[in-house]
Amino acid sequence: MLFAEHRLRGPKVDRTDQNRLDQLILKLGSIQSWQKFMIIGGILAFLVTGICASMTFYVMGDLGEEALSRALILSTILPLALITFIWTGFNRVLVVMTRANQNLRRAADVDSLTRLCNRAAFYRRGREIFDQTILTNLHGSQGSHCSLDKKMSLIMIDIDHFKRINDQLGHLAGDQALCHVSKIISNCCREADMPARWGGEEFAILLEDADRKAALNVAERIRQVAETEQFVWEGKPVCITLSAGVTEFSTQDQKLEDIVLRADLALYHAKAAGRNKVHAPYIMEEDLKEKHKPHDLLSIGMGQQISKA
């Protein structure tokens, strides 16, 4: 992230060399752990084999070509076999430990009620996607008004009048209503999207490689499905509606929290407009500069509201 901010604010440098460095960083970051493990093993085997062969040639160089050839073969095969055996054992241990750590992290990242990822997991993965989006867009960026190479959008969703469900039907009904909404959200999202329980009755969805229009369509589909598929509790249907705020990535965003703030403000306006609505304002360049007045991002005439069909 500091590297990206330096690119945005620092002195001008050779764009060709900088783009190559950015691409190298992206490629190194995409290498998986097992691939790094195999690369290290190959380098280690090459070094050990070279050292053993050199020592053998130095010690037995005067014994004749036949004896030297046999010694070189043995000095090459034995170290390779030993390294392969040891490295395979290390690899199996690494696989077991990696799977155990993944299971522990998965359990820690999942909300126990809705089975969606929690806020901590959302922020960790969201910051990774945000940094990748900035680096990717810096490659082809020639100015602040050029089109983005990589897009990213965020949807914030809130269950309307959720307190009434808890007060009138009980907290158990409220928990089941949260599960009902979480299933709708999961069914309406792509596999690449990241839905999360933000807290209480609020949800967040991070959409990678999706612009504002695509995110708006997803949010509106979720709103419509929640309105038509009634939640049933003790044999009685309960009407549940949702309000949503939508925003997308801007090249002037410095951190993931900037996008979260705009989406949360959009959600606030959707609720203030009567609830059961999706609010997806257009982002104006002058609005992004108003650091101390975030509410001006959603001033009149800047966006649009999508009411229920």
N, C-alpha and C positions, 0 to 999 in steps of 0.2 A: 504494500500500500504506500509506503514511504517512497519507493521507487517510482510509482505512478504519479505521486504528487510532485516529485522532482521533475518529471517529464512535463507536467502541466504548468509549473511555476518557474522552473529553473532556466538557466541560459540556453540559448540555441546551440545545438550540437549537430554533427553530421547525421542526417536522418537515415541514410542507408546503413551506416554502422550501428545506429541505435536500434533500427528495426531488426537487424540480424541478432543483436543481443537480446531483444525482447523475444524473438522466435526461439532462441536457444533456451531462455528461461522457461518458456511454455513447454518445450520438448522435455527438458529435464524434470519439470514438475509432473509430466504425464507418465513418466516411467514408474511402473509398479514395483512393489517391494521384492517380489520373487525375481523380477528381471534384474534389479540391482544386485541381488544375491548371486545370480548366475554370472553376471558380468564380473563381479569381484572374484568368484571362483575361477573363471577362465583366466583372468589376469594372474592370479596366484599360481595356477597350474603352469602357465607359460614361464613365469619367473623361476619357479622351483626346477622345472625341467631344464631351463637354460643354465642354471647354476650347476646342477648335477652333471649335465653333459660337458660343461666347461671343465669342471674339476676332474672328471673321468679322463678327458682328453689330455689334461695337463699331467696327471699321475701316471697313466698307462700309455702314453704316446709312444714310448720306446719299445713296446712289447710286440709290435708287428700289426699289420692291417687287420688280420683275422681276429686276433684277441681284442684289438681295439674296437672293432665293429660289434663284437658280442658284448663287450663292456658298455659301449654306448647304448645298445638296445636295452640292456638290463637297467642302466642308470636312467633311462627315459621311461620305460614301462612301469617299473616299481614305484617311483614317485607319483606318476599319474594314477596308478591303481590305488595307492594309499590316499592321495588327495581326494579322489572320487569317492572312496568309501567314507572318509571322514566328512566330506562336504555333503554327501547324501544324508548322513545321519543328522548333521546340523540342519539341513533343509527340512527334514521331517519334524524335528523339534520346533523349528520356526513355524511350520505350517500349523502344528497343533497349538502353539502359543498365539499365533495370529488369529485363528478361529476362535479361541477362547476370549481373546481381547475384543474381537468383533462382536461376539455374543454379549459380553458385558457392556460394551458401548451401545449396542442396539437396545438392550434392556434399559440403559440409563437415558437413552435419547427418545424413548417412546412414552407417550402419555398413557398411563395405566387404564384410563377410562375409555377414551375414544380410539386408542391404538394409532393415533397420528403422532408425528414427531412433536416434541415439546419445543418451547421457545429457545432453550439453550442450543438444541440441535439445529434449529432453524437459523439462528445467528451464526453458528459455526460454519455450516454449509453455505449459508447465504453470503457470508463475507468472502468465501472462496470463489463463488460464482461472480460476485461483484468485482473482485480483483481481476479475474480472468476476462470479464467484460471490458474493463478499463484497458488492460493490456492489448486485447484484440483490436479495440477501436483506435488505439494509438497508432497501429501499423498503417492503416489506410487514411488516417485523419489528416486533412490538409487545412482545416479551419473549423471554426465553431459551427458553421452552417452546413457542413457536409453530412451526408447520410451515414448512419451508423452501420458498421459491419456486423456487430453483434448486439442483439436487443435483450431486454430483460424487463419484466413487469411484475407488479405486486398487487394483490387483492386483499383487502381487509374486510371481513364479514362479521356481522353481529346479529344475534337472534333478537328479534323485536320483542319487547315486553317479557323477557325471560323471567323476571322476578315474579310475575303473575303465576307462571307455571309452578314455581317453587312454593309460593304462598297458598295457592288454591289446591294443588294436587300433591304437594309434598316434594321433598328433595330427591326421592327415588325416581319420581316421574321426571324431574328435571335432569337427572343423570341419563335416563333413557332417551330424553329429547336431544341431549347432546350427542349421544351415540347415533341417533336417527339422522341428525344433520351432518355428522362426520361421514356417514356412509354416502349421503348424497354428494357431498363435496368430493370424496374419493372417486365415486363413479363418474363424475363430470370432468375430472382432471386427466391429463395425459400421464403416462408413466414417467416422463421426464420432469413433471411438475412436482413441487414439494409443498403439500398441504400440511399445516401445523395447527395445533391448538394453542392459541396465543395466550389464553388465560380466561377463566370464567366462561362466559358464553361467546367469546370472540375467537375467530379463526383467521389465519393468514395463509395465503397461497403465493408461493414464488414461482413464476413462470419463466423458464430460461428459453432464450430464442423466441420470444413472443413480444409483439409490440402492444401498444395501448388498445388498438382495435380488437386484437385477438383476445386479450385479457378481458375486455369489456364483454365480448361474446360469451366467454366462460362464466363470468360473474352473473350475467343475465340468465344463462341457462340454469345455473345453480338456484337463482332466485325463483325462477318459474317452477322448477321441479319441487322445491321446498313448499311452494304455495299449493301445488296440485296434489302432491303425495302427502296426505294428512297423516300426522302422527296419532297412533291409536294407543290409549291408555285405559286399561280395565274395560275394554269393549267400547269405549267412547272416543270418537275422533276429536283431536285437538288441533286447532289451526295454528300453524307456525309459519311466520314470514321472516324474511331476512333483509337486512340492509347491507350494502356493500360500497366500498370506495376503491377506485382503481387509479393507478398511476404507472408510469414507465420510467426507465433509466434515462438520465440526461448526462451529457458529457461534462456538465458542471458539478455533478454530484461528487462529493469527496469521500463519502462513506455510506454504508448501507442504511444507517439511521436517517439519512436525508430522504431516501425513498420511503421508508417506513413512516416518517412524519407526514409526507404528502398524502400517502394512502389513508392514514388515520384522519387527517383533516377532511379528505373526501368522504370518508365514512361518516364523520360528524355532520357534514352537510346533507348527506342522504337521509340521516335520521331526523335532522331539523326540517327537512322538506316533507315530512309525513311518514317516513319509514316505508318498508317494502319497496325500496328503490335502489338503483345502482347509479352512483355518481362518478363520472370519469372525466375530470376537467383536462383541458389541453394545458400543457406546460409552456408558459411564456418565459423568454430569456430574462426579461426584467423582473419577473417574479422570483426567479432563483437567486437574484442578487439581494433580495429583501431578507437578510439573515435574521434580523431582529423583529420582523413582522410576518411570521409564517402564515397567519390567517389571511393575508392578502393574496396567497396563492389561489384561493378559491373565490375571488371577487366576482361580482356579477358581470356576465358577458364573457367570462373566460372559459367556461366549460359548458357541459350539457348534462341533463338528467334524463335517465331512461326510466320511465314509469312502467308499471306492469301492463302487460298486453291485455 
